[in-house]
């Protein structure tokens, strides 16, 4: 999974359980090595990068 190859401001992250998360590329690049932190409805959601199966531009 090479984030730098993604072109565009938003990407779709596909996680193992079928969840698809649309997020800004900048957020993804700033994520640490294991988790993506998302803020949604004042709640922080953690996605483990190990479970990510695909990332592609919106």
HTML snippet that shows the backbone in 3Dmol.js (N, CA, C, O; Angstrom):
<script src="https://3Dmol.org/build/3Dmol-min.js"></script>
<div id="view" style="width:600px;height:400px;position:relative"></div>
<script>
const pdb = `
ATOM      1  N   UNK A   1       0.850  -1.179   0.000  1.00  0.00           N
ATOM      2  CA  UNK A   1       0.000   0.000   0.000  1.00  0.00           C
ATOM      3  C   UNK A   1       0.884   1.226   0.000  1.00  0.00           C
ATOM      4  O   UNK A   1       1.435   1.594   1.037  1.00  0.00           O
ATOM      5  N   UNK A   2       1.026   1.854  -1.134  1.00  0.00           N
ATOM      6  CA  UNK A   2       1.906   3.012  -1.248  1.00  0.00           C
ATOM      7  C   UNK A   2       1.066   4.270  -1.418  1.00  0.00           C
ATOM      8  O   UNK A   2       0.519   4.535  -2.489  1.00  0.00           O
ATOM      9  N   UNK A   3       0.976   5.031  -0.346  1.00  0.00           N
ATOM     10  CA  UNK A   3       0.114   6.203  -0.333  1.00  0.00           C
ATOM     11  C   UNK A   3       0.589   7.255  -1.324  1.00  0.00           C
ATOM     12  O   UNK A   3      -0.227   7.952  -1.925  1.00  0.00           O
ATOM     13  N   UNK A   4       1.903   7.376  -1.500  1.00  0.00           N
ATOM     14  CA  UNK A   4       2.438   8.427  -2.355  1.00  0.00           C
ATOM     15  C   UNK A   4       2.036   8.277  -3.814  1.00  0.00           C
ATOM     16  O   UNK A   4       2.129   9.238  -4.578  1.00  0.00           O
ATOM     17  N   UNK A   5       1.595   7.101  -4.214  1.00  0.00           N
ATOM     18  CA  UNK A   5       1.199   6.895  -5.607  1.00  0.00           C
ATOM     19  C   UNK A   5      -0.218   7.365  -5.886  1.00  0.00           C
ATOM     20  O   UNK A   5      -0.647   7.402  -7.039  1.00  0.00           O
ATOM     21  N   UNK A   6      -0.943   7.721  -4.842  1.00  0.00           N
ATOM     22  CA  UNK A   6      -2.323   8.149  -5.013  1.00  0.00           C
ATOM     23  C   UNK A   6      -2.356   9.596  -5.483  1.00  0.00           C
ATOM     24  O   UNK A   6      -1.693  10.461  -4.912  1.00  0.00           O
ATOM     25  N   UNK A   7      -3.129   9.847  -6.522  1.00  0.00           N
ATOM     26  CA  UNK A   7      -3.292  11.198  -7.041  1.00  0.00           C
ATOM     27  C   UNK A   7      -4.708  11.665  -6.714  1.00  0.00           C
ATOM     28  O   UNK A   7      -5.672  10.927  -6.921  1.00  0.00           O
ATOM     29  N   UNK A   8      -4.831  12.866  -6.212  1.00  0.00           N
ATOM     30  CA  UNK A   8      -6.144  13.395  -5.875  1.00  0.00           C
ATOM     31  C   UNK A   8      -6.214  13.774  -4.413  1.00  0.00           C
ATOM     32  O   UNK A   8      -5.388  13.349  -3.606  1.00  0.00           O
ATOM     33  N   UNK A   9      -7.202  14.573  -4.081  1.00  0.00           N
ATOM     34  CA  UNK A   9      -7.300  15.090  -2.719  1.00  0.00           C
ATOM     35  C   UNK A   9      -8.059  14.142  -1.799  1.00  0.00           C
ATOM     36  O   UNK A   9      -7.832  14.132  -0.590  1.00  0.00           O
ATOM     37  N   UNK A  10      -8.956  13.351  -2.367  1.00  0.00           N
ATOM     38  CA  UNK A  10      -9.728  12.427  -1.534  1.00  0.00           C
ATOM     39  C   UNK A  10      -9.513  11.008  -2.027  1.00  0.00           C
ATOM     40  O   UNK A  10      -9.345  10.766  -3.223  1.00  0.00           O
ATOM     41  N   UNK A  11      -9.522  10.090  -1.101  1.00  0.00           N
ATOM     42  CA  UNK A  11      -9.356   8.689  -1.455  1.00  0.00           C
ATOM     43  C   UNK A  11     -10.418   7.861  -0.752  1.00  0.00           C
ATOM     44  O   UNK A  11     -10.995   8.296   0.244  1.00  0.00           O
ATOM     45  N   UNK A  12     -10.676   6.669  -1.271  1.00  0.00           N
ATOM     46  CA  UNK A  12     -11.568   5.730  -0.632  1.00  0.00           C
ATOM     47  C   UNK A  12     -10.699   4.625  -0.038  1.00  0.00           C
ATOM     48  O   UNK A  12      -9.867   4.037  -0.728  1.00  0.00           O
ATOM     49  N   UNK A  13     -10.901   4.356   1.232  1.00  0.00           N
ATOM     50  CA  UNK A  13     -10.164   3.300   1.907  1.00  0.00           C
ATOM     51  C   UNK A  13     -11.122   2.139   2.139  1.00  0.00           C
ATOM     52  O   UNK A  13     -12.149   2.290   2.800  1.00  0.00           O
ATOM     53  N   UNK A  14     -10.776   0.985   1.591  1.00  0.00           N
ATOM     54  CA  UNK A  14     -11.595  -0.201   1.784  1.00  0.00           C
ATOM     55  C   UNK A  14     -10.994  -1.034   2.919  1.00  0.00           C
ATOM     56  O   UNK A  14      -9.821  -1.403   2.875  1.00  0.00           O
ATOM     57  N   UNK A  15     -11.800  -1.320   3.919  1.00  0.00           N
ATOM     58  CA  UNK A  15     -11.340  -2.097   5.066  1.00  0.00           C
ATOM     59  C   UNK A  15     -11.953  -3.493   4.973  1.00  0.00           C
ATOM     60  O   UNK A  15     -12.979  -3.688   4.322  1.00  0.00           O
ATOM     61  N   UNK A  16     -11.313  -4.459   5.630  1.00  0.00           N
ATOM     62  CA  UNK A  16     -11.708  -5.868   5.514  1.00  0.00           C
ATOM     63  C   UNK A  16     -13.190  -6.121   5.754  1.00  0.00           C
ATOM     64  O   UNK A  16     -13.799  -6.934   5.060  1.00  0.00           O
ATOM     65  N   UNK A  17     -13.771  -5.436   6.725  1.00  0.00           N
ATOM     66  CA  UNK A  17     -15.166  -5.727   7.065  1.00  0.00           C
ATOM     67  C   UNK A  17     -16.162  -5.131   6.086  1.00  0.00           C
ATOM     68  O   UNK A  17     -17.368  -5.169   6.331  1.00  0.00           O
ATOM     69  N   UNK A  18     -15.676  -4.581   4.982  1.00  0.00           N
ATOM     70  CA  UNK A  18     -16.570  -4.043   3.965  1.00  0.00           C
ATOM     71  C   UNK A  18     -16.801  -2.552   4.076  1.00  0.00           C
ATOM     72  O   UNK A  18     -17.429  -1.951   3.204  1.00  0.00           O
ATOM     73  N   UNK A  19     -16.304  -1.956   5.131  1.00  0.00           N
ATOM     74  CA  UNK A  19     -16.466  -0.518   5.312  1.00  0.00           C
ATOM     75  C   UNK A  19     -15.661   0.241   4.271  1.00  0.00           C
ATOM     76  O   UNK A  19     -14.522  -0.120   3.974  1.00  0.00           O
ATOM     77  N   UNK A  20     -16.248   1.283   3.721  1.00  0.00           N
ATOM     78  CA  UNK A  20     -15.524   2.167   2.817  1.00  0.00           C
ATOM     79  C   UNK A  20     -15.503   3.554   3.439  1.00  0.00           C
ATOM     80  O   UNK A  20     -16.547   4.118   3.767  1.00  0.00           O
ATOM     81  N   UNK A  21     -14.323   4.085   3.592  1.00  0.00           N
ATOM     82  CA  UNK A  21     -14.171   5.391   4.211  1.00  0.00           C
ATOM     83  C   UNK A  21     -13.581   6.353   3.201  1.00  0.00           C
ATOM     84  O   UNK A  21     -12.523   6.090   2.629  1.00  0.00           O
ATOM     85  N   UNK A  22     -14.268   7.478   2.976  1.00  0.00           N
ATOM     86  CA  UNK A  22     -13.728   8.518   2.109  1.00  0.00           C
ATOM     87  C   UNK A  22     -13.008   9.520   3.009  1.00  0.00           C
ATOM     88  O   UNK A  22     -13.595  10.050   3.952  1.00  0.00           O
ATOM     89  N   UNK A  23     -11.747   9.773   2.714  1.00  0.00           N
ATOM     90  CA  UNK A  23     -10.997  10.689   3.547  1.00  0.00           C
ATOM     91  C   UNK A  23     -10.032  11.511   2.727  1.00  0.00           C
ATOM     92  O   UNK A  23      -9.686  11.150   1.602  1.00  0.00           O
ATOM     93  N   UNK A  24      -9.601  12.619   3.299  1.00  0.00           N
ATOM     94  CA  UNK A  24      -8.638  13.469   2.616  1.00  0.00           C
ATOM     95  C   UNK A  24      -7.278  12.801   2.612  1.00  0.00           C
ATOM     96  O   UNK A  24      -6.866  12.180   3.592  1.00  0.00           O
ATOM     97  N   UNK A  25      -6.599  12.937   1.506  1.00  0.00           N
ATOM     98  CA  UNK A  25      -5.290  12.319   1.368  1.00  0.00           C
ATOM     99  C   UNK A  25      -4.330  12.792   2.457  1.00  0.00           C
ATOM    100  O   UNK A  25      -3.533  12.007   2.969  1.00  0.00           O
ATOM    101  N   UNK A  26      -4.407  14.067   2.807  1.00  0.00           N
ATOM    102  CA  UNK A  26      -3.529  14.606   3.834  1.00  0.00           C
ATOM    103  C   UNK A  26      -3.685  13.897   5.160  1.00  0.00           C
ATOM    104  O   UNK A  26      -2.707  13.677   5.874  1.00  0.00           O
ATOM    105  N   UNK A  27      -4.915  13.539   5.490  1.00  0.00           N
ATOM    106  CA  UNK A  27      -5.169  12.806   6.732  1.00  0.00           C
ATOM    107  C   UNK A  27      -4.491  11.445   6.669  1.00  0.00           C
ATOM    108  O   UNK A  27      -3.904  10.981   7.646  1.00  0.00           O
ATOM    109  N   UNK A  28      -4.582  10.821   5.516  1.00  0.00           N
ATOM    110  CA  UNK A  28      -3.995   9.497   5.352  1.00  0.00           C
ATOM    111  C   UNK A  28      -2.478   9.558   5.459  1.00  0.00           C
ATOM    112  O   UNK A  28      -1.862   8.697   6.088  1.00  0.00           O
ATOM    113  N   UNK A  29      -1.882  10.560   4.856  1.00  0.00           N
ATOM    114  CA  UNK A  29      -0.431  10.684   4.890  1.00  0.00           C
ATOM    115  C   UNK A  29       0.077  10.968   6.295  1.00  0.00           C
ATOM    116  O   UNK A  29       1.205  10.610   6.634  1.00  0.00           O
ATOM    117  N   UNK A  30      -0.746  11.608   7.109  1.00  0.00           N
ATOM    118  CA  UNK A  30      -0.330  11.944   8.460  1.00  0.00           C
ATOM    119  C   UNK A  30      -0.631  10.836   9.460  1.00  0.00           C
ATOM    120  O   UNK A  30      -0.242  10.924  10.625  1.00  0.00           O
ATOM    121  N   UNK A  31      -1.319   9.800   9.013  1.00  0.00           N
ATOM    122  CA  UNK A  31      -1.639   8.695   9.915  1.00  0.00           C
ATOM    123  C   UNK A  31      -0.352   7.986  10.319  1.00  0.00           C
ATOM    124  O   UNK A  31       0.610   7.934   9.553  1.00  0.00           O
ATOM    125  N   UNK A  32      -0.350   7.446  11.525  1.00  0.00           N
ATOM    126  CA  UNK A  32       0.841   6.724  11.940  1.00  0.00           C
ATOM    127  C   UNK A  32       0.851   5.359  11.249  1.00  0.00           C
ATOM    128  O   UNK A  32      -0.021   5.067  10.431  1.00  0.00           O
ATOM    129  N   UNK A  33       1.818   4.544  11.574  1.00  0.00           N
ATOM    130  CA  UNK A  33       2.058   3.325  10.801  1.00  0.00           C
ATOM    131  C   UNK A  33       0.979   2.266  10.975  1.00  0.00           C
ATOM    132  O   UNK A  33       0.859   1.378  10.131  1.00  0.00           O
ATOM    133  N   UNK A  34       0.197   2.332  12.033  1.00  0.00           N
ATOM    134  CA  UNK A  34      -0.759   1.264  12.290  1.00  0.00           C
ATOM    135  C   UNK A  34      -2.220   1.691  12.203  1.00  0.00           C
ATOM    136  O   UNK A  34      -3.083   0.883  11.859  1.00  0.00           O
ATOM    137  N   UNK A  35      -2.499   2.941  12.507  1.00  0.00           N
ATOM    138  CA  UNK A  35      -3.905   3.330  12.583  1.00  0.00           C
ATOM    139  C   UNK A  35      -4.192   4.609  11.817  1.00  0.00           C
ATOM    140  O   UNK A  35      -3.360   5.512  11.727  1.00  0.00           O
ATOM    141  N   UNK A  36      -5.397   4.655  11.269  1.00  0.00           N
ATOM    142  CA  UNK A  36      -5.932   5.887  10.699  1.00  0.00           C
ATOM    143  C   UNK A  36      -6.937   6.412  11.723  1.00  0.00           C
ATOM    144  O   UNK A  36      -7.842   5.693  12.146  1.00  0.00           O
ATOM    145  N   UNK A  37      -6.769   7.645  12.106  1.00  0.00           N
ATOM    146  CA  UNK A  37      -7.702   8.236  13.061  1.00  0.00           C
ATOM    147  C   UNK A  37      -8.693   9.117  12.303  1.00  0.00           C
ATOM    148  O   UNK A  37      -8.293  10.022  11.570  1.00  0.00           O
ATOM    149  N   UNK A  38      -9.963   8.853  12.479  1.00  0.00           N
ATOM    150  CA  UNK A  38     -10.990   9.650  11.822  1.00  0.00           C
ATOM    151  C   UNK A  38     -11.895  10.282  12.870  1.00  0.00           C
ATOM    152  O   UNK A  38     -12.239   9.653  13.870  1.00  0.00           O
ATOM    153  N   UNK A  39     -12.272  11.521  12.631  1.00  0.00           N
ATOM    154  CA  UNK A  39     -13.257  12.163  13.481  1.00  0.00           C
ATOM    155  C   UNK A  39     -14.597  12.112  12.756  1.00  0.00           C
ATOM    156  O   UNK A  39     -14.715  12.575  11.622  1.00  0.00           O
ATOM    157  N   UNK A  40     -15.592  11.554  13.409  1.00  0.00           N
ATOM    158  CA  UNK A  40     -16.924  11.486  12.808  1.00  0.00           C
ATOM    159  C   UNK A  40     -17.955  11.670  13.911  1.00  0.00           C
ATOM    160  O   UNK A  40     -18.009  10.892  14.863  1.00  0.00           O
ATOM    161  N   UNK A  41     -18.766  12.698  13.774  1.00  0.00           N
ATOM    162  CA  UNK A  41     -19.795  12.996  14.766  1.00  0.00           C
ATOM    163  C   UNK A  41     -19.201  13.090  16.171  1.00  0.00           C
ATOM    164  O   UNK A  41     -19.722  12.510  17.124  1.00  0.00           O
ATOM    165  N   UNK A  42     -18.104  13.832  16.275  1.00  0.00           N
ATOM    166  CA  UNK A  42     -17.428  14.043  17.562  1.00  0.00           C
ATOM    167  C   UNK A  42     -16.934  12.750  18.201  1.00  0.00           C
ATOM    168  O   UNK A  42     -16.698  12.702  19.408  1.00  0.00           O
ATOM    169  N   UNK A  43     -16.780  11.719  17.408  1.00  0.00           N
ATOM    170  CA  UNK A  43     -16.285  10.450  17.921  1.00  0.00           C
ATOM    171  C   UNK A  43     -15.056  10.062  17.107  1.00  0.00           C
ATOM    172  O   UNK A  43     -15.070  10.137  15.879  1.00  0.00           O
ATOM    173  N   UNK A  44     -14.009   9.652  17.784  1.00  0.00           N
ATOM    174  CA  UNK A  44     -12.796   9.249  17.080  1.00  0.00           C
ATOM    175  C   UNK A  44     -12.887   7.777  16.732  1.00  0.00           C
ATOM    176  O   UNK A  44     -13.108   6.935  17.602  1.00  0.00           O
ATOM    177  N   UNK A  45     -12.714   7.472  15.447  1.00  0.00           N
ATOM    178  CA  UNK A  45     -12.786   6.095  14.975  1.00  0.00           C
ATOM    179  C   UNK A  45     -11.392   5.670  14.532  1.00  0.00           C
ATOM    180  O   UNK A  45     -10.704   6.417  13.836  1.00  0.00           O
ATOM    181  N   UNK A  46     -10.986   4.496  14.926  1.00  0.00           N
ATOM    182  CA  UNK A  46      -9.664   4.005  14.544  1.00  0.00           C
ATOM    183  C   UNK A  46      -9.807   2.869  13.536  1.00  0.00           C
ATOM    184  O   UNK A  46     -10.556   1.918  13.758  1.00  0.00           O
ATOM    185  N   UNK A  47      -9.085   2.981  12.434  1.00  0.00           N
ATOM    186  CA  UNK A  47      -9.017   1.887  11.474  1.00  0.00           C
ATOM    187  C   UNK A  47      -7.598   1.362  11.455  1.00  0.00           C
ATOM    188  O   UNK A  47      -6.648   2.122  11.264  1.00  0.00           O
ATOM    189  N   UNK A  48      -7.455   0.081  11.649  1.00  0.00           N
ATOM    190  CA  UNK A  48      -6.127  -0.508  11.609  1.00  0.00           C
ATOM    191  C   UNK A  48      -5.685  -0.647  10.155  1.00  0.00           C
ATOM    192  O   UNK A  48      -6.404  -1.226   9.341  1.00  0.00           O
ATOM    193  N   UNK A  49      -4.511  -0.120   9.827  1.00  0.00           N
ATOM    194  CA  UNK A  49      -4.031  -0.188   8.451  1.00  0.00           C
ATOM    195  C   UNK A  49      -3.784  -1.619   7.999  1.00  0.00           C
ATOM    196  O   UNK A  49      -3.778  -1.900   6.801  1.00  0.00           O
ATOM    197  N   UNK A  50      -3.581  -2.515   8.941  1.00  0.00           N
ATOM    198  CA  UNK A  50      -3.375  -3.922   8.591  1.00  0.00           C
ATOM    199  C   UNK A  50      -4.619  -4.472   7.894  1.00  0.00           C
ATOM    200  O   UNK A  50      -4.520  -5.362   7.049  1.00  0.00           O
ATOM    201  N   UNK A  51      -5.783  -3.942   8.249  1.00  0.00           N
ATOM    202  CA  UNK A  51      -7.033  -4.444   7.699  1.00  0.00           C
ATOM    203  C   UNK A  51      -7.444  -3.756   6.403  1.00  0.00           C
ATOM    204  O   UNK A  51      -8.466  -4.103   5.809  1.00  0.00           O
ATOM    205  N   UNK A  52      -6.657  -2.789   5.968  1.00  0.00           N
ATOM    206  CA  UNK A  52      -6.990  -2.074   4.737  1.00  0.00           C
ATOM    207  C   UNK A  52      -6.628  -2.946   3.535  1.00  0.00           C
ATOM    208  O   UNK A  52      -5.500  -3.423   3.418  1.00  0.00           O
ATOM    209  N   UNK A  53      -7.598  -3.146   2.648  1.00  0.00           N
ATOM    210  CA  UNK A  53      -7.347  -4.017   1.502  1.00  0.00           C
ATOM    211  C   UNK A  53      -7.156  -3.239   0.206  1.00  0.00           C
ATOM    212  O   UNK A  53      -6.594  -3.772  -0.751  1.00  0.00           O
ATOM    213  N   UNK A  54      -7.611  -1.989   0.156  1.00  0.00           N
ATOM    214  CA  UNK A  54      -7.446  -1.208  -1.071  1.00  0.00           C
ATOM    215  C   UNK A  54      -7.615   0.269  -0.765  1.00  0.00           C
ATOM    216  O   UNK A  54      -8.372   0.660   0.124  1.00  0.00           O
ATOM    217  N   UNK A  55      -6.891   1.075  -1.523  1.00  0.00           N
ATOM    218  CA  UNK A  55      -7.064   2.519  -1.461  1.00  0.00           C
ATOM    219  C   UNK A  55      -7.072   3.030  -2.895  1.00  0.00           C
ATOM    220  O   UNK A  55      -6.192   2.687  -3.684  1.00  0.00           O
ATOM    221  N   UNK A  56      -8.054   3.841  -3.231  1.00  0.00           N
ATOM    222  CA  UNK A  56      -8.067   4.396  -4.578  1.00  0.00           C
ATOM    223  C   UNK A  56      -8.666   5.793  -4.563  1.00  0.00           C
ATOM    224  O   UNK A  56      -9.415   6.137  -3.649  1.00  0.00           O
ATOM    225  N   UNK A  57      -8.343   6.600  -5.569  1.00  0.00           N
ATOM    226  CA  UNK A  57      -8.879   7.962  -5.622  1.00  0.00           C
ATOM    227  C   UNK A  57     -10.396   7.946  -5.793  1.00  0.00           C
ATOM    228  O   UNK A  57     -10.966   7.011  -6.356  1.00  0.00           O
ATOM    229  N   UNK A  58     -11.024   8.990  -5.299  1.00  0.00           N
ATOM    230  CA  UNK A  58     -12.468   9.132  -5.469  1.00  0.00           C
ATOM    231  C   UNK A  58     -12.765   9.489  -6.916  1.00  0.00           C
ATOM    232  O   UNK A  58     -13.927   9.657  -7.284  1.00  0.00           O
TER     233      UNK A  58
END
`;
const viewer = $3Dmol.createViewer("view");
viewer.addModel(pdb, "pdb");
viewer.setStyle({}, {cartoon: {color: "spectrum"}});
viewer.zoomTo();
viewer.render();
</script>
